[in-house]
Amino acid sequence: AKDAINKEWDVVLVDHSPEERRVKEIALLANLAKYIVIHDSDEVHDNHYHYSTIYPLFKYRYNFQEVEPSTTILSNIVNLDDFNIYD
């Protein structure tokens, strides 16, 4: 599976099982994907998903918290400072 992941990606959606694999795949993709979209990123779920452990791997982060559960977009390639889904 690691070889299938080890390539460049435009968008990666992370919402898979087993949940404990999510942070491992996100770390593998940190410098390969333009956008990594992670679901269930509410702070109250961090004890389950441990996303806070991978946030330092990224230059840019956008948190969409308008609905529950939250979704976060991560990137080391694209600056997300002006990211707005309503544009």
CYANA upper distance limits for C-alpha pairs under 8 A (distance plus 0.5 A):
  1 ALA  CA      5 ILE  CA      6.98
  2 LYS  CA      6 ASN  CA      6.61
  3 ASP  CA      7 LYS  CA      8.35
  5 ILE  CA     28 LEU  CA      8.09
  5 ILE  CA     29 LEU  CA      7.76
  6 ASN  CA     28 LEU  CA      7.93
  6 ASN  CA     29 LEU  CA      7.88
  6 ASN  CA     32 LEU  CA      7.99
  7 LYS  CA     32 LEU  CA      6.87
  8 GLU  CA     32 LEU  CA      5.21
  8 GLU  CA     33 ALA  CA      6.31
  9 TRP  CA     32 LEU  CA      6.53
  9 TRP  CA     33 ALA  CA      4.95
  9 TRP  CA     34 LYS  CA      6.97
 10 ASP  CA     33 ALA  CA      5.94
 10 ASP  CA     34 LYS  CA      5.43
 10 ASP  CA     35 TYR  CA      6.67
 11 VAL  CA     33 ALA  CA      6.76
 11 VAL  CA     34 LYS  CA      6.68
 11 VAL  CA     35 TYR  CA      5.33
 11 VAL  CA     36 ILE  CA      6.41
 11 VAL  CA     37 VAL  CA      7.87
 12 VAL  CA     33 ALA  CA      7.34
 12 VAL  CA     35 TYR  CA      6.82
 12 VAL  CA     36 ILE  CA      5.31
 12 VAL  CA     37 VAL  CA      6.52
 13 LEU  CA     36 ILE  CA      6.58
 13 LEU  CA     37 VAL  CA      5.30
 13 LEU  CA     38 ILE  CA      6.60
 13 LEU  CA     39 HIS  CA      8.36
 14 VAL  CA     22 ARG  CA      7.11
 14 VAL  CA     26 ILE  CA      8.20
 14 VAL  CA     36 ILE  CA      7.70
 14 VAL  CA     37 VAL  CA      6.49
 14 VAL  CA     38 ILE  CA      5.30
 14 VAL  CA     39 HIS  CA      6.87
 15 ASP  CA     19 GLU  CA      8.32
 15 ASP  CA     22 ARG  CA      7.97
 15 ASP  CA     38 ILE  CA      6.91
 15 ASP  CA     39 HIS  CA      6.06
 15 ASP  CA     40 ASP  CA      8.31
 16 HIS  CA     22 ARG  CA      7.43
 17 SER  CA     21 ARG  CA      7.69
 17 SER  CA     22 ARG  CA      8.23
 18 PRO  CA     22 ARG  CA      8.02
 19 GLU  CA     49 TYR  CA      7.04
 20 GLU  CA     24 LYS  CA      8.19
 20 GLU  CA     48 HIS  CA      8.48
 20 GLU  CA     49 TYR  CA      6.96
 21 ARG  CA     25 GLU  CA      6.76
 22 ARG  CA     26 ILE  CA      6.60
 22 ARG  CA     49 TYR  CA      7.86
 23 VAL  CA     27 ALA  CA      6.57
 23 VAL  CA     49 TYR  CA      7.85
 23 VAL  CA     50 HIS  CA      7.54
 23 VAL  CA     51 TYR  CA      6.83
 23 VAL  CA     53 THR  CA      8.28
 23 VAL  CA     54 ILE  CA      7.01
 24 LYS  CA     28 LEU  CA      6.87
 25 GLU  CA     29 LEU  CA      6.74
 26 ILE  CA     30 ALA  CA      6.48
 26 ILE  CA     36 ILE  CA      8.00
 26 ILE  CA     54 ILE  CA      7.93
 27 ALA  CA     54 ILE  CA      7.02
 27 ALA  CA     57 LEU  CA      7.87
 28 LEU  CA     32 LEU  CA      8.37
 29 LEU  CA     33 ALA  CA      6.32
 29 LEU  CA     36 ILE  CA      8.45
 30 ALA  CA     36 ILE  CA      8.45
 30 ALA  CA     57 LEU  CA      7.31
 30 ALA  CA     58 PHE  CA      7.38
 30 ALA  CA     75 SER  CA      7.58
 30 ALA  CA     76 ASN  CA      7.26
 31 ASN  CA     75 SER  CA      8.43
 31 ASN  CA     76 ASN  CA      6.68
 31 ASN  CA     77 ILE  CA      7.98
 33 ALA  CA     75 SER  CA      7.65
 33 ALA  CA     77 ILE  CA      8.12
 34 LYS  CA     75 SER  CA      6.28
 34 LYS  CA     76 ASN  CA      7.58
 34 LYS  CA     77 ILE  CA      5.93
 34 LYS  CA     78 VAL  CA      6.62
 35 TYR  CA     73 ILE  CA      6.87
 35 TYR  CA     74 LEU  CA      6.34
 35 TYR  CA     75 SER  CA      5.74
 35 TYR  CA     77 ILE  CA      8.42
 35 TYR  CA     78 VAL  CA      7.93
 36 ILE  CA     73 ILE  CA      6.01
 36 ILE  CA     74 LEU  CA      5.57
 36 ILE  CA     75 SER  CA      6.89
 37 VAL  CA     71 THR  CA      7.43
 37 VAL  CA     72 THR  CA      6.27
 37 VAL  CA     73 ILE  CA      5.01
 37 VAL  CA     74 LEU  CA      6.99
 38 ILE  CA     71 THR  CA      6.16
 38 ILE  CA     72 THR  CA      5.74
 38 ILE  CA     73 ILE  CA      6.81
 38 ILE  CA     74 LEU  CA      8.41
 39 HIS  CA     69 PRO  CA      7.75
 39 HIS  CA     70 SER  CA      6.98
 39 HIS  CA     71 THR  CA      5.10
 39 HIS  CA     72 THR  CA      7.11
 40 ASP  CA     45 HIS  CA      7.43
 40 ASP  CA     69 PRO  CA      5.61
 40 ASP  CA     70 SER  CA      5.97
 40 ASP  CA     71 THR  CA      6.48
 41 SER  CA     45 HIS  CA      7.20
 41 SER  CA     46 ASP  CA      7.70
 41 SER  CA     49 TYR  CA      8.46
 41 SER  CA     51 TYR  CA      7.55
 41 SER  CA     69 PRO  CA      7.37
 41 SER  CA     70 SER  CA      5.68
 41 SER  CA     71 THR  CA      5.94
 41 SER  CA     72 THR  CA      6.64
 42 ASP  CA     46 ASP  CA      7.44
 42 ASP  CA     65 GLN  CA      8.43
 42 ASP  CA     68 GLU  CA      8.40
 42 ASP  CA     69 PRO  CA      6.67
 42 ASP  CA     70 SER  CA      5.74
 42 ASP  CA     71 THR  CA      8.11
 45 HIS  CA     49 TYR  CA      6.74
 45 HIS  CA     50 HIS  CA      8.30
 46 ASP  CA     50 HIS  CA      5.17
 46 ASP  CA     51 TYR  CA      6.49
 46 ASP  CA     52 SER  CA      7.25
 50 HIS  CA     54 ILE  CA      8.28
 51 TYR  CA     55 TYR  CA      6.98
 52 SER  CA     56 PRO  CA      8.17
 54 ILE  CA     58 PHE  CA      8.11
 55 TYR  CA     61 ARG  CA      8.40
 58 PHE  CA     74 LEU  CA      6.99
 58 PHE  CA     75 SER  CA      6.39
 58 PHE  CA     76 ASN  CA      5.81
 59 LYS  CA     74 LEU  CA      8.47
 59 LYS  CA     75 SER  CA      6.94
 59 LYS  CA     76 ASN  CA      5.56
 59 LYS  CA     79 ASN  CA      8.39
 60 TYR  CA     74 LEU  CA      6.31
 60 TYR  CA     75 SER  CA      5.71
 60 TYR  CA     76 ASN  CA      6.61
 60 TYR  CA     78 VAL  CA      7.89
 60 TYR  CA     79 ASN  CA      6.39
 60 TYR  CA     80 LEU  CA      6.23
 60 TYR  CA     81 ASP  CA      7.83
 61 ARG  CA     72 THR  CA      7.46
 61 ARG  CA     73 ILE  CA      6.21
 61 ARG  CA     74 LEU  CA      5.16
 61 ARG  CA     75 SER  CA      7.06
 61 ARG  CA     80 LEU  CA      6.85
 61 ARG  CA     81 ASP  CA      8.40
 62 TYR  CA     72 THR  CA      6.11
 62 TYR  CA     73 ILE  CA      5.60
 62 TYR  CA     74 LEU  CA      7.10
 62 TYR  CA     80 LEU  CA      6.70
 62 TYR  CA     81 ASP  CA      7.93
 62 TYR  CA     83 PHE  CA      7.77
 63 ASN  CA     70 SER  CA      7.71
 63 ASN  CA     71 THR  CA      6.65
 63 ASN  CA     72 THR  CA      4.95
 63 ASN  CA     73 ILE  CA      6.99
 64 PHE  CA     70 SER  CA      6.30
 64 PHE  CA     71 THR  CA      5.75
 64 PHE  CA     72 THR  CA      6.38
 65 GLN  CA     69 PRO  CA      8.00
 65 GLN  CA     70 SER  CA      5.27
 65 GLN  CA     71 THR  CA      7.21
 66 GLU  CA     70 SER  CA      7.74
 75 SER  CA     79 ASN  CA      7.73
 75 SER  CA     80 LEU  CA      8.04
